[in-house]
Amino acid sequence: MFSLSGCVFAPSDPKTVPIAVRMDGDVVSVLVPQCPGGSVESAYVDDLGAEEPGVKLWQASGFVGKSDEPISFSSSSWSSVSGSYENLESFGVMVVTEKGEYGGGLDSDYLSQARGLPPGRYVVDGQAVTSAEYFAEAAKYPCPAPGSSTAQS
């Protein structure tokens, strides 16, 4: 778990870093750490309330954005997309990079905080931060080993 004081988040586990999230309409966008060689490979959404965990409701591959931009879970940001996460009250998001996986569970309270943010703002552990603030703090964490996961619950 992480705590956020002002605009600086501090890890209780120095090996992981939280994702930053925003919602524009029904579209989630996230920021993940920028690690060398960590280009985005795919992303998926799963239903946290599902009886059968791990079922991917939405999945995408072939990210067409840049690694220093928000990763949008919209069909226009990927070359291949299937499924939908519309109208879910809570769900998990995961971004898979060459260096590892980043994600977490987004409950209705968290999604509420992520909606209606000013442009360029994201929620990290209940606090709104700019992308510059997020990337500055995320750079203080070690990059994950290939194939590892930094998913939060």
DSSP file with accessible surface (Angstrom, degrees, kcal/mol):
  #  RESIDUE AA STRUCTURE BP1 BP2  ACC     N-H-->O    O-->H-N    N-H-->O    O-->H-N    TCO  KAPPA ALPHA  PHI   PSI    X-CA   Y-CA   Z-CA
    1    1 A M              0   0  145      0, 0.0    11,-1.0     0, 0.0     2,-0.3   0.000 360.0 360.0 360.0 159.6    0.0    0.0    0.0
    2    2 A F  E     -A   11   0A  27      9,-0.2     2,-0.4    10,-0.1    15,-0.0  -0.896 360.0-149.1-128.9 154.5    1.1    3.6   -0.5
    3    3 A S  E     -A   10   0A  76      7,-1.4     7,-2.2    -2,-0.3     2,-0.5  -0.938   8.2-152.3-121.7 151.7    0.4    6.9    1.2
    4    4 A L  E     -A    9   0A  23     -2,-0.4     2,-0.5   121,-0.3     5,-0.2  -0.981  10.5-176.8-125.8 123.4    0.3   10.3   -0.4
    5    5 A S  E >   -A    8   0A  94      3,-2.2     3,-1.9    -2,-0.5     2,-0.4  -0.973  68.7 -39.2-121.6 116.9    1.2   13.4    1.5
    6    6 A G  T 3  S-     0   0   51     -2,-0.5    -2,-0.0     1,-0.2     3,-0.0  -0.553 122.9 -33.2  65.7-121.9    0.8   16.6   -0.4
    7    7 A C  T 3  S+     0   0   49     -2,-0.4     2,-0.5    -3,-0.0    -1,-0.2   0.070 121.3  90.6-115.3  19.0    2.0   15.7   -3.9
    8    8 A V  E <   -A    5   0A  74     -3,-1.9    -3,-2.2   129,-0.0     2,-0.4  -0.962  59.4-157.1-119.7 118.8    4.7   13.2   -2.8
    9    9 A F  E     -A    4   0A   3     -2,-0.5    -5,-0.2    -5,-0.2    -2,-0.0  -0.757   6.4-158.1 -95.4 145.6    3.9    9.5   -2.5
   10   10 A A  E     -A    3   0A  49     -7,-2.2    -7,-1.4    -2,-0.4     2,-0.2  -0.978  14.7-127.6-123.6 129.3    6.0    7.4   -0.3
   11   11 A P  E     -A    2   0A  52      0, 0.0    -9,-0.2     0, 0.0     6,-0.1  -0.504  13.9-165.7 -77.8 140.9    6.3    3.7   -0.6
   12   12 A S  S    S+     0   0   90    -11,-1.0   -10,-0.1     1,-0.3     3,-0.0   0.650  98.6  39.4 -87.8 -21.5    5.7    1.3    2.3
   13   13 A D  S >  S-     0   0   69    -12,-0.3     3,-1.9     3,-0.1    -1,-0.3  -0.945  80.5-157.0-122.8 105.1    7.3   -1.3    0.0
   14   14 A P  T 3  S+     0   0   85      0, 0.0    -1,-0.1     0, 0.0    -2,-0.0   0.573  84.7  68.9 -65.4  -4.1   10.2    0.4   -1.9
   15   15 A K  T 3  S+     0   0  160    126,-0.1     2,-0.3   129,-0.0   126,-0.0   0.542  96.1  57.9 -90.8  -6.2   10.0   -2.2   -4.7
   16   16 A T    <   -     0   0   31     -3,-1.9    -3,-0.1   128,-0.0   134,-0.1  -0.867  59.5-161.1-125.1 159.1    6.6   -1.1   -6.1
   17   17 A V        -     0   0    6     -2,-0.3     2,-0.1   133,-0.2   121,-0.0  -0.996  23.4-120.6-136.3 138.7    5.1    2.1   -7.5
   18   18 A P        -     0   0    0      0, 0.0     2,-0.2     0, 0.0    86,-0.1  -0.378  24.3-120.3 -74.4 159.8    1.4    3.0   -7.8
   19   19 A I        -     0   0    5     84,-0.2     2,-0.4    13,-0.1   106,-0.3  -0.593  20.4-128.6 -89.9 159.9   -0.2    3.8  -11.1
   20   20 A A  E     -B   31   0B   0     11,-1.9    11,-2.1    -2,-0.2     2,-0.4  -0.925  29.5-164.9-109.1 139.0   -1.9    7.2  -11.7
   21   21 A V  E     +BC  30 123B   0    102,-2.2   102,-3.3    -2,-0.4     2,-0.3  -0.948  17.6 171.2-131.4 145.0   -5.5    7.1  -13.0
   22   22 A R  E     -B   29   0B  15      7,-2.2     7,-2.4    -2,-0.4     2,-0.4  -0.976  18.7-146.2-144.1 154.8   -8.0    9.4  -14.6
   23   23 A M  E     -Bd  28 115B   5     91,-2.8    93,-0.8    -2,-0.3     2,-0.5  -0.993  10.2-175.4-122.9 125.9  -11.5    8.9  -16.1
   24   24 A D  E >  S-B   27   0B  77      3,-2.5     3,-1.9    -2,-0.4     2,-0.4  -0.963  72.9 -46.7-118.5 106.8  -12.7   11.0  -19.0
   25   25 A G  T 3  S-     0   0   57     -2,-0.5    91,-0.0     1,-0.3     0, 0.0  -0.543 123.9 -26.0  66.0-122.7  -16.3    9.9  -19.8
   26   26 A D  T 3  S+     0   0   74     -2,-0.4     2,-0.5    -3,-0.1    -1,-0.3   0.185 117.4 102.8-104.3  15.1  -16.1    6.1  -19.7
   27   27 A V  E <   -B   24   0B  46     -3,-1.9    -3,-2.5    59,-0.0     2,-0.3  -0.889  58.2-149.9-108.8 125.8  -12.4    5.9  -20.7
   28   28 A V  E     -B   23   0B   0     -2,-0.5    45,-3.3    45,-0.3     2,-0.4  -0.697  12.5-173.3 -86.8 139.4   -9.6    5.2  -18.2
   29   29 A S  E     -BE  22  72B  12     -7,-2.4    -7,-2.2    -2,-0.3     2,-0.3  -0.991   6.8-172.0-129.0 142.0   -6.2    6.6  -18.7
   30   30 A V  E     -BE  21  71B   0     41,-2.1    41,-3.2    -2,-0.4     2,-0.4  -0.922  18.7-142.9-131.2 157.2   -3.2    5.7  -16.6
   31   31 A L  E     -B   20   0B   2    -11,-2.1   -11,-1.9    -2,-0.3    37,-0.1  -0.964  21.3-177.7-114.2 136.7    0.4    6.7  -16.1
   32   32 A V        -     0   0   11     -2,-0.4   -13,-0.1    35,-0.2   106,-0.0  -0.902  39.4 -78.1-126.9 159.5    3.0    4.1  -15.3
   33   33 A P        -     0   0   14      0, 0.0     2,-0.8     0, 0.0    -1,-0.1  -0.177  40.9-122.7 -56.8 150.6    6.7    4.5  -14.6
   34   34 A Q        +     0   0   94    101,-0.2     5,-0.1    34,-0.1   109,-0.1  -0.853  37.6 175.3 -98.4 104.6    9.0    5.2  -17.5
   35   35 A a    >   -     0   0   14     -2,-0.8     3,-2.3     3,-0.2    64,-0.1  -0.887  40.4 -97.7-110.0 141.2   11.7    2.5  -17.4
   36   36 A P  T 3  S+     0   0  106      0, 0.0    -1,-0.0     0, 0.0   107,-0.0  -0.309 112.1   9.6 -55.1 133.1   14.3    2.1  -20.1
   37   37 A G  T 3  S+     0   0   52      1,-0.1     2,-0.3    61,-0.0    61,-0.1   0.653  94.7 126.4  71.3  16.2   13.2   -0.5  -22.6
   38   38 A G    <   +     0   0   14     -3,-2.3    -3,-0.2    60,-0.2    -1,-0.1  -0.248  31.3 164.9-102.5  45.7    9.8   -0.6  -21.0
   39   39 A S        -     0   0   53     -2,-0.3    59,-1.7    58,-0.1     2,-0.3  -0.277  46.0 -99.4 -64.1 149.0    7.6    0.0  -24.0
   40   40 A V  E     +G   97   0C  21     57,-0.2    23,-0.3     1,-0.2    57,-0.3  -0.527  42.3 172.4 -73.0 128.1    3.9   -0.8  -23.6
   41   41 A E  E     -     0   0C  91     55,-3.2    21,-1.4     1,-0.4    22,-0.3   0.799  58.3 -25.9-102.2 -45.0    2.9   -4.2  -25.0
   42   42 A S  E     -GH  96  61C  33     54,-1.8    54,-3.0    19,-0.2    -1,-0.4  -0.957  48.6-151.5-160.5 174.4   -0.7   -4.7  -23.9
   43   43 A A  E     -GH  95  60C   1     17,-2.0    17,-2.6    -2,-0.3     2,-0.3  -0.975  11.4-175.2-152.2 157.6   -3.4   -3.8  -21.3
   44   44 A Y  E     -GH  94  59C  43     50,-2.2    50,-2.1    -2,-0.3     2,-0.4  -0.987  15.9-143.8-154.0 162.5   -6.5   -5.4  -19.9
   45   45 A V  E     -GH  93  58C   0     13,-2.6    12,-2.3    -2,-0.3    13,-1.5  -0.988  16.9-172.3-125.4 135.2   -9.4   -4.9  -17.6
   46   46 A D  E     -GH  92  56C  35     46,-2.0    46,-3.1    -2,-0.4     2,-0.6  -0.927  30.5-108.9-126.6 155.7  -10.9   -7.5  -15.3
   47   47 A D    >   -     0   0   49      8,-0.8     3,-1.3    -2,-0.3    44,-0.2  -0.739  19.5-159.1 -85.1 116.3  -14.1   -7.4  -13.2
   48   48 A L  T 3  S+     0   0   85     -2,-0.6    -1,-0.2    42,-0.5    43,-0.1   0.764  92.6  51.5 -67.0 -24.4  -13.2   -7.2   -9.5
   49   49 A G  T 3  S+     0   0   62     41,-0.4    -1,-0.3    -3,-0.0    42,-0.1   0.374  82.1 125.3 -94.0   6.8  -16.6   -8.5   -8.5
   50   50 A A    <   -     0   0   37     -3,-1.3     4,-0.0     1,-0.1    -4,-0.0  -0.333  62.1-137.6 -69.0 144.0  -16.6  -11.5  -10.9
   51   51 A E  S    S+     0   0  202      1,-0.2    -1,-0.1     2,-0.1    -3,-0.0   0.827 101.1  51.5 -66.6 -32.2  -17.2  -15.0   -9.4
   52   52 A E  S >  S-     0   0  142      3,-0.0     3,-1.0     0, 0.0    -1,-0.2  -0.889  91.2-144.0-108.7 101.2  -14.4  -16.3  -11.5
   53   53 A P  T 3  S+     0   0  113      0, 0.0     3,-0.1     0, 0.0    -5,-0.1  -0.273  75.6  34.2 -65.4 152.9  -11.3  -14.0  -11.0
   54   54 A G  T 3  S+     0   0   52      1,-0.3     2,-0.5    -7,-0.2    -6,-0.1   0.418  72.6 142.7  88.1  -0.2   -8.9  -13.2  -13.8
   55   55 A V    <   -     0   0   64     -3,-1.0    -8,-0.8    -8,-0.2     2,-0.7  -0.624  48.6-134.9 -76.7 123.3  -11.4  -13.1  -16.6
   56   56 A K  E     +H   46   0C  97     -2,-0.5   -10,-0.2     1,-0.2     3,-0.1  -0.700  25.1 179.5 -84.0 115.8  -10.4  -10.3  -19.0
   57   57 A L  E    S+     0   0C  55    -12,-2.3    27,-1.5    -2,-0.7     2,-0.3   0.742  76.3  18.6 -84.3 -28.7  -13.4   -8.2  -19.9
   58   58 A W  E    S+HI  45  83C  11    -13,-1.5   -13,-2.6    25,-0.3     2,-0.3  -0.994  71.6 172.6-141.5 136.0  -11.4   -5.8  -22.1
   59   59 A Q  E     -HI  44  82C  81     23,-2.4    23,-2.4    -2,-0.3     2,-0.3  -0.996   4.4-177.9-147.3 150.3   -8.0   -6.4  -23.6
   60   60 A A  E     -HI  43  81C   7    -17,-2.6   -17,-2.0    -2,-0.3     2,-0.3  -0.986   4.2-176.0-145.2 153.0   -5.8   -4.6  -26.0
   61   61 A S  E     +HI  42  80C  52     19,-2.3    19,-2.0    -2,-0.3    18,-0.8  -0.946  58.5  51.0-143.2 164.6   -2.4   -5.0  -27.8
   62   62 A G  E     -     0   0C  32    -21,-1.4    17,-1.4    -2,-0.3    -1,-0.2   0.966  69.8-149.7  72.9  56.4   -0.3   -2.9  -30.1
   63   63 A F  E     - I   0  78C  31    -23,-0.3    15,-0.3   -22,-0.3    -1,-0.1  -0.341  11.5-167.5 -59.6 130.3   -0.2    0.4  -28.2
   64   64 A V        +     0   0   95     13,-2.6    -1,-0.1     2,-0.1    14,-0.1   0.427  57.4  87.7-102.7   0.8    0.1    3.3  -30.7
   65   65 A G  S    S-     0   0   29     12,-0.6     2,-0.3     1,-0.1   -25,-0.1  -0.184  83.5 -93.7 -87.7-175.5    0.9    6.0  -28.2
   66   66 A K    >   -     0   0  132      4,-0.2     3,-1.9     1,-0.1    -1,-0.1  -0.727  27.9-119.7-100.2 153.2    4.2    7.1  -26.8
   67   67 A S  T 3  S+     0   0   78     -2,-0.3   -35,-0.2     1,-0.3    -1,-0.1   0.723 112.7  54.5 -67.0 -20.4    5.7    5.8  -23.5
   68   68 A D  T 3  S+     0   0   95      2,-0.1    -1,-0.3   -37,-0.1    67,-0.1   0.320  98.5  79.9 -96.6  11.0    5.8    9.3  -22.0
   69   69 A E  S <  S-     0   0   81     -3,-1.9    -4,-0.1     1,-0.1     0, 0.0  -0.732  96.2 -83.0-108.6 161.9    2.1    9.9  -22.7
   70   70 A P        -     0   0   51      0, 0.0     2,-0.8     0, 0.0   -39,-0.2  -0.313  41.8-123.2 -58.8 147.2   -0.9    8.6  -20.7
   71   71 A I  E     -E   30   0B   4    -41,-3.2   -41,-2.1    -4,-0.1     2,-0.4  -0.860  29.9-155.9 -97.1 107.5   -2.0    5.1  -21.6
   72   72 A S  E     -E   29   0B  19     -2,-0.8     2,-0.7   -43,-0.2   -43,-0.2  -0.704  17.0-146.3 -89.3 135.3   -5.6    5.3  -22.7
   73   73 A F        +     0   0    2    -45,-3.3     2,-0.3    -2,-0.4   -45,-0.3  -0.330  64.0 117.0 -92.1  50.3   -7.8    2.3  -22.5
   74   74 A S  S >  S-     0   0   21     -2,-0.7     3,-1.6   -47,-0.1     4,-0.2  -0.857  77.2-117.3-114.7 155.2   -9.7    3.5  -25.6
   75   75 A S  G >  S+     0   0   88     -2,-0.3     3,-1.2     1,-0.3    -1,-0.1   0.806 110.8  63.6 -64.2 -27.0   -9.9    1.6  -28.9
   76   76 A S  G 3  S+     0   0   97      1,-0.2    -1,-0.3     3,-0.0    -3,-0.1   0.652  96.6  58.8 -73.6 -11.1   -8.1    4.5  -30.7
   77   77 A S  G <  S+     0   0   22     -3,-1.6   -13,-2.6    -5,-0.1   -12,-0.6   0.430 104.9  53.4 -95.0   0.3   -4.9    3.9  -28.7
   78   78 A W  E <   -I   63   0C  12     -3,-1.2   -15,-0.2   -15,-0.3   -16,-0.2  -0.964  68.1-139.7-137.0 151.2   -4.4    0.3  -29.7
   79   79 A S  E    S+     0   0C  93    -17,-1.4     2,-0.4   -18,-0.8   -17,-0.2   0.762  97.5  30.7 -81.2 -22.7   -4.1   -1.7  -32.9
   80   80 A S  E     +I   61   0C  66    -19,-2.0   -19,-2.3     2,-0.0     2,-0.3  -0.982  69.9 166.7-140.0 124.9   -6.2   -4.5  -31.5
   81   81 A V  E     +I   60   0C  50     -2,-0.4     2,-0.3   -21,-0.2   -21,-0.2  -0.996   5.3 176.4-138.0 140.5   -9.0   -4.3  -28.9
   82   82 A S  E     +I   59   0C  62    -23,-2.4   -23,-2.4    -2,-0.3     2,-0.1  -0.995  45.8  12.3-141.8 149.4  -11.7   -6.6  -27.7
   83   83 A G  E     -I   58   0C  57     -2,-0.3     2,-0.3   -25,-0.2   -25,-0.3  -0.263  68.1-104.1  88.0-172.1  -14.4   -6.5  -25.0
   84   84 A S        -     0   0   60    -27,-1.5   -39,-0.0   -39,-0.1    -1,-0.0  -0.992  17.3-169.3-154.4 149.6  -15.8   -3.6  -22.9
   85   85 A Y    >   +     0   0   16     -2,-0.3     3,-1.4   -59,-0.1   -27,-0.1   0.191  45.4 138.0-123.3  13.3  -15.5   -2.3  -19.4
   86   86 A E  T 3   +     0   0  114      1,-0.2     3,-0.1     3,-0.0    -2,-0.1  -0.270  68.9  12.9 -60.2 144.0  -18.4    0.3  -19.7
   87   87 A N  T 3  S+     0   0  143      1,-0.2     2,-0.3     2,-0.1    -1,-0.2   0.540  86.1 139.9  67.9   9.8  -20.8    0.6  -16.8
   88   88 A L    <   -     0   0   39     -3,-1.4    -1,-0.2     1,-0.1     3,-0.1  -0.672  43.7-154.1 -80.0 139.8  -18.6   -1.4  -14.3
   89   89 A E  S    S+     0   0  151     -2,-0.3     2,-0.3     1,-0.3    22,-0.2   0.689  79.9   9.8 -86.9 -20.7  -18.6    0.1  -10.8
   90   90 A S  S    S+     0   0   33     17,-0.2   -42,-0.5    18,-0.1   -41,-0.4  -0.972  72.3 155.4-154.3 146.1  -15.2   -1.4  -10.0
   91   91 A F  E     - J   0 106C   3     15,-2.0    15,-3.1    -2,-0.3     2,-0.4  -0.982  36.2-110.7-163.4 164.2  -12.6   -3.2  -12.0
   92   92 A G  E     -GJ  46 105C   5    -46,-3.1   -46,-2.0    -2,-0.3     2,-0.4  -0.812  25.9-159.2-102.4 143.9   -8.9   -4.0  -12.2
   93   93 A V  E     -GJ  45 104C   4     11,-2.4    11,-1.9    -2,-0.4     2,-0.4  -0.947   8.1-175.5-120.6 146.4   -6.6   -2.5  -14.8
   94   94 A M  E     -GJ  44 103C  18    -50,-2.1   -50,-2.2    -2,-0.4     2,-0.5  -0.991  10.9-164.0-143.3 132.8   -3.2   -3.8  -15.9
   95   95 A V  E     -GJ  43 102C   1      7,-3.2     7,-2.7    -2,-0.4     2,-0.5  -0.980  13.2-154.3-114.4 126.3   -0.6   -2.4  -18.3
   96   96 A V  E     +GJ  42 101C  21    -54,-3.0   -55,-3.2    -2,-0.5   -54,-1.8  -0.896  18.2 174.5-105.2 122.9    2.0   -4.9  -19.5
   97   97 A T  E >   -GJ  40 100C   9      3,-3.2     3,-0.5    -2,-0.5    50,-0.3  -0.720  48.5-101.2-116.1 173.3    5.4   -3.5  -20.6
   98   98 A E  T 3  S+     0   0  102    -59,-1.7    49,-0.2    -2,-0.2   -60,-0.2   0.777 124.3  46.6 -63.1 -25.4    8.6   -5.2  -21.7
   99   99 A K  T 3  S-     0   0   64      1,-0.3    49,-0.6   -60,-0.2     2,-0.3   0.618 126.1 -61.9 -93.4 -17.2    9.9   -4.5  -18.1
  100  100 A G  E <   -Jk  97 148C   1     -3,-0.5    -3,-3.2    46,-0.2     2,-0.4  -0.975  58.0 -66.1 160.5-171.1    6.9   -5.7  -16.1
  101  101 A E  E     -Jk  96 149C  59     47,-2.4    49,-2.8    -2,-0.3     2,-0.4  -0.909  33.6-170.1-118.0 141.5    3.3   -5.2  -15.3
  102  102 A Y  E     +J   95   0C   3     -7,-2.7    -7,-3.2    -2,-0.4     2,-0.3  -0.993  30.5 105.5-129.1 135.5    1.6   -2.2  -13.6
  103  103 A G  E     -J   94   0C   1     -2,-0.4    49,-2.0    47,-0.3     2,-0.3  -0.982  30.3-166.9-179.8-170.2   -1.9   -2.1  -12.3
  104  104 A G  E     -Jl  93 152C   7    -11,-1.9   -11,-2.4    -2,-0.3     2,-0.4  -0.956  36.1 -76.6 175.5 170.3   -4.4   -2.1   -9.5
  105  105 A G  E     -J   92   0C  28     47,-0.7     2,-0.6    -2,-0.3   -13,-0.3  -0.714  33.7-158.3 -88.8 136.3   -8.0   -2.4   -8.5
  106  106 A L  E     -J   91   0C   4    -15,-3.1   -15,-2.0    -2,-0.4   -58,-0.1  -0.930  11.0-168.9-117.4 106.2  -10.2    0.6   -9.0
  107  107 A D     >  -     0   0   81     -2,-0.6     4,-2.7   -17,-0.2     5,-0.3  -0.304  42.0 -92.4 -86.6 177.4  -13.3    0.6   -6.7
  108  108 A S  H  > S+     0   0   60      1,-0.2     4,-2.1     2,-0.2     5,-0.1   0.867 125.7  52.1 -61.4 -36.5  -16.3    3.0   -7.1
  109  109 A D  H  > S+     0   0  109      2,-0.2     4,-1.8     1,-0.2    -1,-0.2   0.929 111.4  46.4 -64.4 -43.6  -14.8    5.5   -4.7
  110  110 A Y  H  > S+     0   0   34      1,-0.2     4,-1.7     2,-0.2    -2,-0.2   0.928 112.4  50.0 -65.0 -43.3  -11.5    5.6   -6.5
  111  111 A L  H  X S+     0   0    4     -4,-2.7     4,-0.9     1,-0.2    -1,-0.2   0.880 107.1  55.9 -64.2 -35.2  -13.2    5.9   -9.9
  112  112 A S  H >< S+     0   0   83     -4,-2.1     3,-0.6    -5,-0.3    -1,-0.2   0.910 108.4  47.6 -60.5 -43.5  -15.3    8.8   -8.5
  113  113 A Q  H 3< S+     0   0   86     -4,-1.8    -1,-0.2     1,-0.2    -2,-0.2   0.819 109.0  54.9 -66.7 -30.9  -12.1   10.6   -7.6
  114  114 A A  H >< S+     0   0    0     -4,-1.7   -91,-2.8    -5,-0.1     3,-0.6   0.618  93.5  87.1 -80.9 -13.0  -10.6   10.0  -11.0
  115  115 A R  B << S+d   23   0B 106     -4,-0.9   -91,-0.1    -3,-0.6     0, 0.0  -0.643  91.6  13.4 -88.2 145.4  -13.6   11.6  -12.8
  116  116 A G  T 3  S+     0   0   77    -93,-0.8    -1,-0.2    -2,-0.3   -92,-0.1   0.687  81.8 156.3  70.5  19.6  -13.9   15.3  -13.6
  117  117 A L    <   -     0   0   28     -3,-0.6    -1,-0.2   -94,-0.4     3,-0.1  -0.459  51.1 -98.2 -73.1 150.9  -10.2   16.0  -12.9
  118  118 A P    >   -     0   0   76      0, 0.0     3,-1.8     0, 0.0    -1,-0.1  -0.283  59.4 -75.0 -60.8 155.3   -8.7   19.1  -14.5
  119  119 A P  T 3  S+     0   0  123      0, 0.0     3,-0.1     0, 0.0     0, 0.0  -0.217 120.6  20.3 -52.3 138.7   -6.7   18.4  -17.7
  120  120 A G  T 3  S+     0   0   38      1,-0.2    11,-0.9    -3,-0.1     2,-0.3   0.507  97.9 118.3  80.0   6.0   -3.3   16.8  -16.9
  121  121 A R  E <   - F   0 130B  85     -3,-1.8     2,-0.3     9,-0.2    -1,-0.2  -0.838  37.7-178.0-108.9 146.6   -4.3   15.6  -13.4
  122  122 A Y  E     - F   0 129B  13      7,-2.6     7,-2.8    -2,-0.3     2,-0.5  -0.946  26.4-116.0-136.9 156.1   -4.4   12.0  -12.2
  123  123 A V  E     +CF  21 128B   4   -102,-3.3  -102,-2.2    -2,-0.3     2,-0.4  -0.816  28.1 176.5 -98.1 130.9   -5.3   10.3   -8.9
  124  124 A V  E >  S- F   0 127B   0      3,-2.5     3,-1.8    -2,-0.5  -104,-0.1  -0.972  77.1 -25.2-130.7 113.9   -2.7    8.5   -7.0
  125  125 A D  T 3  S-     0   0   45     -2,-0.4  -121,-0.3  -106,-0.3     3,-0.1   0.876 128.6 -46.1  49.2  44.2   -3.8    7.1   -3.7
  126  126 A G  T 3  S+     0   0   31      1,-0.2     2,-0.4  -123,-0.1    -1,-0.3   0.436 117.9 103.5  86.7  -1.3   -6.6    9.6   -3.3
  127  127 A Q  E <   -F  124   0B  86     -3,-1.8    -3,-2.5  -122,-0.0     2,-0.4  -0.936  68.2-126.3-117.9 139.9   -4.6   12.7   -4.3
  128  128 A A  E     +F  123   0B  40     -2,-0.4     2,-0.3    -5,-0.2    -5,-0.2  -0.683  36.5 170.9 -83.5 130.5   -4.6   14.6   -7.6
  129  129 A V  E     -F  122   0B   1     -7,-2.8    -7,-2.6    -2,-0.4     2,-0.1  -0.936  32.1-113.2-133.7 158.6   -1.1   15.0   -9.1
  130  130 A T  E  >  -F  121   0B  39     -2,-0.3     4,-2.5    -9,-0.2    -9,-0.2  -0.482  33.3-110.7 -82.9 165.0    0.2   16.3  -12.4
  131  131 A S  H  > S+     0   0   47    -11,-0.9     4,-2.9     1,-0.2     5,-0.3   0.900 120.2  54.7 -63.9 -36.7    1.9   13.9  -14.8
  132  132 A A  H  > S+     0   0   69      1,-0.2     4,-2.2     2,-0.2    -1,-0.2   0.919 109.0  47.3 -62.4 -42.6    5.2   15.7  -14.1
  133  133 A E  H  > S+     0   0   61      2,-0.2     4,-2.1     1,-0.2     5,-0.2   0.923 113.1  49.5 -63.9 -42.3    4.8   15.2  -10.4
  134  134 A Y  H  X S+     0   0    0     -4,-2.5     4,-3.1     1,-0.2     5,-0.2   0.959 112.6  45.1 -61.4 -51.9    4.0   11.5  -10.9
  135  135 A F  H  X S+     0   0   34     -4,-2.9     4,-1.8     1,-0.2    -1,-0.2   0.868 110.8  54.7 -64.7 -34.3    6.9   10.8  -13.2
  136  136 A A  H  < S+     0   0   59     -4,-2.2     4,-0.3    -5,-0.3    -1,-0.2   0.922 115.1  39.3 -63.5 -43.5    9.3   12.7  -10.9
  137  137 A E  H >< S+     0   0   22     -4,-2.1     3,-1.6     1,-0.2     4,-0.3   0.905 112.9  54.6 -72.6 -41.4    8.2   10.5   -7.9
  138  138 A A  H >< S+     0   0    5     -4,-3.1     3,-1.7     1,-0.3    -2,-0.2   0.836  97.7  65.5 -62.7 -30.0    8.0    7.3   -9.9
  139  139 A A  T 3< S+     0   0   82     -4,-1.8    -1,-0.3     1,-0.3    -2,-0.2   0.713  91.0  65.5 -65.5 -17.5   11.6    7.8  -11.1
  140  140 A K  T <  S+     0   0  147     -3,-1.6    -1,-0.3    -4,-0.3    -2,-0.2   0.620  89.8  80.4 -79.7 -12.6   12.7    7.3   -7.5
  141  141 A Y  S <  S-     0   0   18     -3,-1.7  -126,-0.1    -4,-0.3     2,-0.1  -0.694  91.1-107.0 -92.2 148.5   11.5    3.7   -7.5
  142  142 A P        -     0   0   85      0, 0.0    -2,-0.1     0, 0.0    -1,-0.1  -0.448  38.3-108.8 -70.2 144.9   13.6    0.9   -9.0
  143  143 A a        -     0   0   58     -2,-0.1   -43,-0.0     1,-0.1  -127,-0.0  -0.488  41.5-105.0 -70.3 144.8   12.4   -0.4  -12.4
  144  144 A P        -     0   0   16      0, 0.0    -1,-0.1     0, 0.0     3,-0.1  -0.295  32.2-103.5 -69.9 157.7   10.9   -3.9  -12.1
  145  145 A A    >   -     0   0   64      1,-0.1     3,-2.2     4,-0.1   -46,-0.0  -0.497  56.5 -79.8 -72.6 148.4   12.7   -6.9  -13.4
  146  146 A P  T 3  S+     0   0   95      0, 0.0   -46,-0.2     0, 0.0   -47,-0.2  -0.205 118.3  16.8 -51.4 134.2   11.3   -8.2  -16.7
  147  147 A G  T 3  S+     0   0   71    -50,-0.3   -47,-0.2     1,-0.3     2,-0.1   0.413  96.8 125.6  84.9  -2.2    8.1  -10.3  -16.1
  148  148 A S  E <   -k  100   0C  39     -3,-2.2   -47,-2.4   -49,-0.6     2,-0.4  -0.402  51.7-133.3 -87.0 167.8    7.5   -9.0  -12.6
  149  149 A S  E     -k  101   0C  65    -49,-0.2   -47,-0.2    -2,-0.1    -4,-0.1  -0.953  21.7-177.3-124.0 139.4    4.3   -7.4  -11.4
  150  150 A T        +     0   0    8    -49,-2.8   -47,-0.3    -2,-0.4  -133,-0.2   0.003  34.9 153.4-116.0  25.1    3.7   -4.2   -9.4
  151  151 A A        -     0   0   49    -49,-0.2     2,-0.3   -50,-0.1   -47,-0.3  -0.254  30.4-150.6 -60.1 140.4   -0.1   -4.6   -9.3
  152  152 A Q  B      l  104   0C  36    -49,-2.0   -47,-0.7  -135,-0.0    -1,-0.1  -0.788 360.0 360.0-107.2 154.8   -1.8   -3.1   -6.3
  153  153 A S              0   0  132     -2,-0.3   -61,-0.0   -49,-0.2   -50,-0.0  -0.734 360.0 360.0-117.5 360.0   -5.0   -4.2   -4.7
